[in-house]
Amino acid sequence: MGALSVASLFGLNPFDAEAAIGSMESPLAPKNPPNKVKAKHVIHIFAEGAPSHVDTWDPKPVLTANNDKTIPGHEGLAYGSPFKFNKSGKSGIEVSEVFPKLATCIDDMAVIRSMWTDVPAHDVAQRFMCTGSLQLPKPSMGSWVVYGLGSENQNMPGFITMGGMPDCRQSSFLPGIYQGCNVNYSRR
């Protein structure tokens, strides 16, 4: 019974020799993705508590035009970004003057400005952004990338997160090998 248990841990079917030989491949082994891709790596930067999207990647010209004016139906004043946005690269993506070096390579980046949620709570919105779902459990974006593309290095985690909530690195119903590794960078 012990040998059968060990065999199942390695994905072996002791009653089917041909299937056992084919199943020895690691789930993290490099494999061809289902569609032709150009990207070899994915770097997803989600900076929780970072500068406002209005000052960095998401120009709001109407907000800037109404700076220091009252907003109908709301209390307070509009506060537009103090930074200028310039069209950059061949794509003409508007990039804040905060990132002059990133503006030079904007054509190699994907800037997503279409995300939204109707739940005005940061924790829920972060879960939605990381997993595509408001309900748990769902695999994180990194788990899906490793599941679909594999990993070139089987001795290192397929992806890492630096802090953040566990939802951003969970594999959920995918096998545990697709779980992200958290790097604790705090000095607590």
C-alpha positions as CSV (number, residue, x, y, z in Angstrom):
1,M,0.0,0.0,0.0
2,G,2.9,2.3,0.8
3,A,4.4,1.8,-2.7
4,L,1.0,2.6,-4.3
5,S,0.8,5.8,-2.3
6,V,4.3,6.9,-3.3
7,A,3.5,6.1,-7.0
8,S,0.4,8.3,-6.9
9,L,2.4,11.2,-5.4
10,F,4.6,11.0,-8.5
11,G,1.6,10.8,-10.8
12,L,2.2,7.2,-11.7
13,N,-0.4,4.6,-12.4
14,P,1.1,1.3,-11.3
15,F,-1.4,-0.6,-13.5
16,D,-0.5,1.2,-16.8
17,A,3.2,1.1,-17.7
18,E,2.9,3.2,-20.9
19,A,0.9,6.0,-19.1
20,A,3.3,6.0,-16.2
21,I,6.2,6.7,-18.6
22,G,4.4,9.6,-20.2
23,S,3.3,11.2,-16.9
24,M,6.8,11.7,-15.5
25,E,6.9,15.2,-17.0
26,S,6.9,18.0,-14.4
27,P,3.8,20.3,-14.4
28,L,6.3,23.2,-14.6
29,A,8.1,21.9,-17.6
30,P,8.3,24.3,-20.5
31,K,5.5,23.6,-22.9
32,N,4.0,25.2,-26.0
33,P,1.2,27.6,-25.1
34,P,-2.2,27.1,-26.8
35,N,-1.7,30.2,-28.9
36,K,1.4,31.7,-30.5
37,V,2.8,34.3,-28.1
38,K,5.7,36.8,-28.3
39,A,6.1,37.3,-24.5
40,K,8.5,35.2,-22.6
41,H,8.0,36.9,-19.2
42,V,5.2,38.7,-17.5
43,I,6.0,41.4,-14.9
44,H,2.8,42.6,-13.3
45,I,3.3,45.5,-11.1
46,F,0.4,46.1,-8.7
47,A,1.5,48.8,-6.3
48,E,-0.9,48.8,-3.4
49,G,-0.9,52.2,-1.7
50,A,1.1,53.7,-4.5
51,P,0.7,57.1,-6.2
52,S,-2.7,57.8,-7.7
53,H,-3.5,56.4,-11.1
54,V,-4.6,60.0,-12.0
55,D,-1.0,61.2,-11.5
56,T,0.8,58.3,-13.2
57,W,-1.0,56.3,-15.9
58,D,-4.5,57.5,-16.3
59,P,-4.9,61.1,-17.5
60,K,-8.2,62.7,-16.7
61,P,-8.3,65.9,-18.8
62,V,-11.9,66.8,-17.7
63,L,-10.9,66.5,-14.0
64,T,-7.8,68.7,-14.7
65,A,-10.0,71.2,-16.5
66,N,-12.3,71.4,-13.5
67,N,-9.6,71.7,-11.0
68,D,-10.7,73.6,-7.8
69,K,-14.3,73.6,-9.0
70,T,-17.2,72.0,-7.2
71,I,-18.4,68.6,-8.5
72,P,-22.2,68.5,-9.0
73,G,-23.8,66.1,-6.6
74,H,-20.7,65.8,-4.4
75,E,-19.1,67.7,-1.6
76,G,-15.7,69.2,-2.1
77,L,-13.7,70.3,-5.0
78,A,-12.2,68.5,-8.0
79,Y,-8.5,68.0,-7.8
80,G,-6.8,67.3,-11.1
81,S,-3.3,66.0,-11.5
82,P,-0.5,68.6,-11.3
83,F,1.6,66.5,-13.7
84,K,1.5,66.7,-17.5
85,F,0.9,63.7,-19.7
86,N,2.7,63.3,-23.0
87,K,1.9,60.9,-25.9
88,S,4.8,58.5,-26.1
89,G,6.1,55.8,-28.4
90,K,4.6,54.7,-31.7
91,S,1.4,53.8,-29.9
92,G,0.8,57.3,-28.6
93,I,0.0,56.2,-25.1
94,E,-0.2,59.1,-22.7
95,V,2.4,58.8,-19.9
96,S,2.9,61.1,-17.0
97,E,6.0,63.2,-16.7
98,V,6.5,61.3,-13.5
99,F,7.9,58.4,-15.6
100,P,10.2,59.9,-18.3
101,K,12.3,56.7,-18.7
102,L,9.3,54.4,-18.9
103,A,7.9,56.6,-21.6
104,T,10.8,55.7,-23.8
105,C,9.8,52.0,-23.8
106,I,6.0,52.3,-23.5
107,D,5.5,50.3,-26.8
108,D,6.8,47.3,-24.9
109,M,4.3,47.7,-22.1
110,A,0.6,47.0,-21.7
111,V,-1.3,49.8,-19.8
112,I,-4.8,48.7,-18.8
113,R,-7.2,51.6,-18.1
114,S,-10.5,49.7,-18.4
115,M,-10.7,48.0,-15.0
116,W,-13.5,48.9,-12.7
117,T,-15.6,47.5,-9.9
118,D,-18.9,48.6,-8.5
119,V,-17.9,47.7,-4.9
120,P,-16.1,50.7,-3.5
121,A,-13.8,48.7,-1.2
122,H,-10.0,48.3,-1.8
123,D,-9.8,44.7,-0.5
124,V,-12.6,43.5,-2.7
125,A,-11.3,45.5,-5.8
126,Q,-7.8,44.0,-5.2
127,R,-9.2,40.5,-5.1
128,F,-11.1,41.2,-8.3
129,M,-8.0,42.5,-10.0
130,C,-5.8,39.6,-8.9
131,T,-8.3,36.7,-9.5
132,G,-11.0,38.1,-11.9
133,S,-13.7,37.3,-9.4
134,L,-15.3,38.9,-6.4
135,Q,-15.9,35.5,-4.8
136,L,-13.2,33.2,-3.5
137,P,-11.6,30.8,-4.2
138,K,-10.3,31.5,-7.7
139,P,-6.7,31.1,-9.1
140,S,-4.6,34.2,-9.2
141,M,-3.4,35.7,-12.5
142,G,0.1,34.4,-11.8
143,S,-1.2,30.9,-11.3
144,W,-3.0,31.0,-14.7
145,V,0.1,32.3,-16.4
146,V,2.3,29.5,-15.0
147,Y,-0.4,27.0,-15.8
148,G,-0.6,28.1,-19.4
149,L,3.0,28.8,-20.2
150,G,5.0,26.6,-17.8
151,S,8.3,27.8,-16.4
152,E,11.8,27.6,-17.8
153,N,13.3,26.9,-14.4
154,Q,11.9,24.0,-12.4
155,N,14.1,24.8,-9.4
156,M,12.5,28.2,-8.7
157,P,8.9,29.2,-8.1
158,G,6.9,29.9,-11.3
159,F,6.0,33.4,-9.9
160,I,6.6,35.5,-6.8
161,T,4.7,38.2,-5.1
162,M,6.2,40.8,-2.8
163,G,3.8,41.2,0.1
164,G,0.2,41.7,-0.6
165,M,-2.9,39.7,0.2
166,P,-2.8,35.9,-0.3
167,D,-5.5,36.1,-3.0
168,C,-2.8,37.5,-5.3
169,R,-0.7,34.3,-5.2
170,Q,-3.2,31.5,-4.6
171,S,-3.7,28.6,-7.0
172,S,-7.1,27.7,-5.6
173,F,-8.5,24.7,-7.5
174,L,-5.3,24.5,-9.7
175,P,-2.7,22.1,-8.4
176,G,-0.5,23.5,-5.6
177,I,2.6,23.6,-7.9
178,Y,1.0,26.7,-9.5
179,Q,0.9,28.6,-6.1
180,G,2.9,31.8,-6.0
181,C,5.7,32.3,-3.5
182,N,5.5,35.3,-1.3
183,V,8.7,37.3,-0.6
184,N,8.4,39.0,2.8
185,Y,10.4,42.2,2.4
186,S,9.3,44.0,5.6
187,R,11.6,44.5,8.5
188,R,9.1,43.8,11.2
